[in-house]
Amino acid sequence: MFRKICLFSVLSLSLVLASCSIDSEADTGSVETAFKAASTNITMPANTPIKVRLVDSIDTDVQVTGSVFRAVLADPIIVNGSTLFTSGAMAKGVLNHVVESGRLKTPAELSFSITAIKNTKDRWIDVGTIFITEKKGSHTDREVAMIGGGAIVGGIIGKIINRDGSTEIGAAAGAVAGTGLSAATGKQDIFYGVGTEVIFYSSEATQVAM
């Protein structure tokens, strides 16, 4: 009789342990399935255009190699119908190489790229982009660039002072100031003003969690 009771107890314990094991595996499977569903990745291919609008100005007369700048996406980035990054999403980049103008002797040089973008979950996603590289040319080129940059700044000032019809006046004043600065310094720096739109291209495929 005692042996029968012991045998029954052993069988009962085995059944309980087997049931717990099955339940545990089922729970683990459910967690893994839910995790996979919640972390679907979509690949942003290499050479995907990334159009940004600068939040910070870039100037080889001011910044140095390694300086960080901010931007926002001018257009959303959509892959296979899924929006990886929305228009207006924050982005940040770095000046990979900066050479300040040496007053007609050393031409200014600039290489810069985007390094990360905030996704729809407000998380930074590291991205790599092909560098945009520019090397300044002649003194005449510098004058044109300064006039353009001065005109943009002048236009903004005009809008601030008087919203009615002052943009053209401000732009003209900025152009004159830009020409004078160029002629006086002889420097040929590279400048991208706030609000400038620049198109980068991703240098490699990037996995983005949705």
C-alpha positions in Angstrom: 0.0 0.0 0.0 2.8 2.3 0.9 4.5 1.7 -2.4 1.3 2.5 -4.3 1.0 5.8 -2.4 4.6 6.7 -3.2 4.2 5.8 -6.9 1.0 7.9 -7.1 2.8 10.9 -5.5 5.7 10.6 -7.9 3.4 10.5 -10.9 1.4 13.5 -9.7 4.6 15.5 -9.1 5.8 14.6 -12.6 2.6 15.8 -14.2 2.7 19.1 -12.2 6.3 19.7 -13.3 5.5 18.9 -17.0 2.5 21.3 -16.9 4.6 24.1 -15.4 7.2 23.6 -18.1 4.6 23.8 -20.9 3.1 26.9 -19.4 6.6 28.5 -19.1 7.4 27.7 -22.7 4.1 29.1 -23.8 4.7 32.3 -21.8 8.2 32.7 -23.2 6.9 32.2 -26.7 4.2 34.9 -26.1 6.8 37.4 -24.9 9.2 36.7 -27.8 6.3 37.1 -30.3 5.2 40.3 -28.7 8.8 41.6 -28.7 9.3 40.8 -32.3 6.0 42.5 -33.3 6.9 45.6 -31.3 10.5 45.9 -32.8 9.9 45.5 -36.5 12.9 46.9 -38.4 12.7 48.6 -41.8 15.9 49.2 -43.8 16.6 52.6 -45.2 18.7 51.8 -48.3 22.0 53.4 -49.2 21.7 56.5 -51.4 18.4 57.5 -49.8 18.0 61.3 -50.2 17.9 63.2 -46.9 16.8 66.8 -47.4 17.4 69.0 -44.4 17.0 72.7 -43.4 19.8 74.1 -41.3 19.0 75.3 -37.8 22.6 76.5 -37.2 24.7 78.4 -39.7 27.9 76.9 -41.0 30.9 79.2 -41.5 34.5 78.2 -42.1 35.6 81.5 -40.5 33.9 80.5 -37.2 33.6 76.7 -36.9 36.4 74.2 -36.8 36.7 70.5 -37.7 34.5 68.4 -35.4 31.9 71.2 -34.8 28.3 69.9 -34.5 25.4 71.6 -36.2 21.6 71.1 -36.0 19.0 70.8 -38.8 15.5 69.6 -39.4 14.2 67.3 -42.1 12.6 69.4 -44.9 10.9 66.3 -46.3 9.8 63.0 -44.6 11.8 59.8 -45.3 9.4 57.1 -46.5 10.4 53.5 -47.4 7.9 51.1 -48.8 5.0 53.1 -47.5 6.3 53.4 -44.0 7.4 56.8 -42.6 10.8 56.3 -41.0 11.4 60.0 -40.2 8.8 62.7 -40.4 9.1 66.2 -41.9 10.4 68.5 -39.2 12.3 65.8 -37.3 15.4 67.0 -35.6 18.7 66.0 -37.2 22.3 66.7 -36.3 25.5 66.6 -38.2 29.2 67.3 -37.9 31.8 69.3 -39.8 34.2 66.6 -40.9 36.8 68.9 -42.3 37.2 72.7 -42.1 40.0 74.9 -43.5 39.6 78.6 -42.8 40.4 81.0 -45.6 43.9 82.4 -45.5 43.3 85.8 -47.1 43.7 84.9 -50.8 46.5 82.4 -50.1 44.7 79.4 -48.6 41.3 78.7 -50.0 38.6 77.7 -47.5 37.5 74.0 -47.5 34.5 72.3 -45.9 33.2 68.8 -45.7 30.1 68.1 -43.6 27.6 65.3 -43.1 24.5 64.2 -41.1 25.1 61.8 -38.2 21.7 61.2 -36.6 18.0 61.8 -37.0 15.2 61.5 -34.5 12.6 58.8 -35.5 8.9 58.8 -34.9 9.4 57.6 -31.3 11.6 60.6 -30.6 14.8 58.5 -30.4 18.1 59.3 -32.1 19.0 56.9 -34.9 22.6 57.0 -36.1 22.9 57.4 -39.9 25.8 57.8 -42.2 25.7 60.2 -45.2 28.1 60.9 -48.0 30.1 64.0 -47.2 29.2 67.3 -48.9 32.6 68.8 -49.8 33.3 72.3 -51.1 36.5 74.2 -51.8 36.5 78.0 -52.3 37.8 79.4 -55.5 38.7 82.9 -56.6 38.2 86.3 -54.9 35.3 87.0 -57.3 33.6 83.8 -56.1 33.9 85.1 -52.5 32.3 88.4 -53.4 29.3 86.7 -54.9 29.0 84.4 -51.9 29.2 87.3 -49.5 26.6 89.3 -51.5 24.3 86.3 -51.4 24.8 85.7 -47.7 24.5 89.4 -46.9 21.3 89.6 -48.9 19.7 86.8 -46.9 20.7 88.3 -43.6 19.6 91.7 -44.7 16.2 90.3 -45.8 15.7 88.8 -42.4 16.6 92.0 -40.6 14.2 93.9 -42.9 11.3 91.5 -41.9 12.1 92.0 -38.3 12.1 95.8 -38.5 9.1 96.2 -40.6 6.9 93.5 -42.0 5.5 95.6 -44.8 7.8 95.8 -47.8 11.1 96.0 -46.0 12.5 92.7 -47.2 13.9 94.1 -50.5 15.4 97.1 -48.7 17.1 94.9 -46.1 18.4 92.6 -48.8 19.9 95.5 -50.7 21.6 96.8 -47.6 22.9 93.3 -46.8 24.3 93.0 -50.3 26.2 96.3 -50.0 27.6 95.2 -46.6 28.7 91.9 -47.9 30.6 93.4 -50.8 32.4 95.8 -48.5 33.4 93.0 -46.1 34.7 90.8 -49.0 36.8 93.6 -50.5 38.2 94.7 -47.1 39.2 91.2 -45.8 40.1 89.4 -48.9 39.0 86.2 -47.1 37.1 83.5 -49.1 35.2 81.6 -46.4 32.4 79.2 -47.0 29.0 80.1 -45.5 25.7 78.3 -45.2 23.0 80.5 -43.5 20.2 79.4 -41.2 17.3 78.0 -43.2 19.5 76.8 -46.1 18.3 73.5 -47.6 20.8 70.8 -48.2 20.4 67.3 -49.7 22.5 64.6 -48.3 22.5 60.9 -49.4 22.8 58.0 -47.0 26.2 56.2 -47.3 24.9 52.8 -46.2 21.8 50.9 -45.4 20.4 51.7 -41.9 18.0 49.6 -39.8 15.2 51.7 -38.2 13.0 50.2 -35.5 9.3 51.0 -36.0 
